[in-house]
Amino acid sequence: MSPPDLTNAVWRKSSRSNGDGNECVEVAFVSGVTALRDSKNPDGGALVLPPTGWHAFRSTTKVSR
């Protein structure tokens, strides 16, 4: 499986990122997968997850506020 083209991905900051700029995660939904990246290093690569991986990631990283 080849990686998806993220060139024109629409990235949005995660609602779980904090406001002081130290923990900034961005997410984009492209071609049936979910991509995650560090907003401070957008050219540093992205973690690409299939739907089952995204569900597992969200299930294990929920933070109560």
Secondary structure, DSSP 4 states (H G I P E B T S, - for coil): -PPP--TT---EE-TTS-TTSSS-EEEEEETTEEEEEETT-TTS--EEE-HHHHHHHHHHS----
